[in-house]
Amino acid sequence: MTIEKKFQIDPLHPSLPGHFPGNPIVPGVVILAEVLASIEQSLPKPLVLSNVPVVKFHFPLRPNELVQLTFDLLPDQVIIFSCQVGARRIVSGQFNFHPNIQTATPQI
């Protein structure tokens, strides 16, 4: 099942002044945290992140750009995801989750 969500990173996010002054781009860890939070909000039960075997950052993300997140929940608690801004792919990757373990919030 493919699920789609949208998100934006606020231009006032505390990581942006240092990344990079005068020409801000959103740090990869901030993007991944938002992807993980969006996935968690979309699933019927919480999952525990096991590992992130694959992540590829294709293009920088600027603050306030509208990101289209698409992800699929595969067997064995694997999620593959892709984020785009318009036709430009920003990031893609895979999250693996622990099977049959529940917690309130997955951790990166």
VEXROTI-940296 format. One record per residue (C-alpha): z, x, y. Coordinates in steps of 0.1 Angstrom, whole numbers, plus 2048, in hexadecimal, padded with zeros to 3 digits. Layout:
N
   Z   X   Y
   Z   X   Y
...
This chain:
108
   Z   X   Y
 800 800 800
 7F6 80E 822
 80D 808 83F
 804 80E 864
 81C 813 881
 818 81F 8A5
 82F 835 8B9
 830 84A 8D9
 846 867 8E3
 856 862 905
 84C 87B 91F
 872 87F 927
 87A 88A 903
 893 8A7 906
 87D 8BF 8F2
 85F 8BE 90A
 86A 8D2 928
 86B 8F2 913
 84D 8EA 8FE
 839 8F4 914
 842 8F3 939
 826 8E3 94E
 811 8DB 92F
 828 8C8 917
 81F 8C3 8F2
 835 8B1 8DA
 846 8C9 8C1
 83D 8C3 89D
 861 8BC 893
 862 8A0 8AC
 842 891 89E
 84F 893 87A
 870 884 883
 85E 866 893
 847 863 875
 865 863 85D
 878 84A 873
 859 833 874
 856 835 84E
 87A 82E 849
 878 80E 85F
 85B 802 84A
 86A 804 828
 881 7EB 818
 89A 805 80D
 8A5 827 81B
 899 846 80A
 8A6 86A 809
 88D 885 813
 88A 89F 7F8
 86F 8B6 807
 850 8B8 81C
 837 8CB 807
 819 8C7 81E
 816 8C3 844
 7F8 8CC 858
 7F7 8CA 87E
 7D3 8C4 888
 7D6 8BF 8AE
 7F2 8C0 8C8
 802 89F 8D2
 809 899 8F7
 826 884 903
 81E 85F 907
 7FF 85F 8F0
 7FE 841 8D9
 800 84D 8B5
 7F3 839 898
 807 841 879
 7F8 838 857
 80B 83E 837
 80A 835 812
 828 833 7FA
 81C 843 7D9
 82D 843 7B7
 84B 85A 7B3
 858 854 7D7
 83B 868 7E7
 82E 85E 809
 80E 86C 818
 809 867 83D
 7F0 86D 859
 7F4 869 87F
 7D7 865 897
 7D2 861 8BC
 7B1 84E 8BF
 799 860 8A8
 7AD 881 8AA
 7C3 888 88C
 7E4 897 898
 7F7 89E 878
 7F5 896 853
 80C 89D 836
 822 892 81A
 847 88A 816
 858 88A 7F4
 878 875 7F0
 893 876 7D6
 88E 85B 7BD
 8A8 83F 7B9
 8C0 84D 7D4
 8C8 839 7F3
 8D8 843 814
 8DA 836 837
 8C2 84F 847
 8AA 869 838
 8AE 88C 847
 893 8A5 851
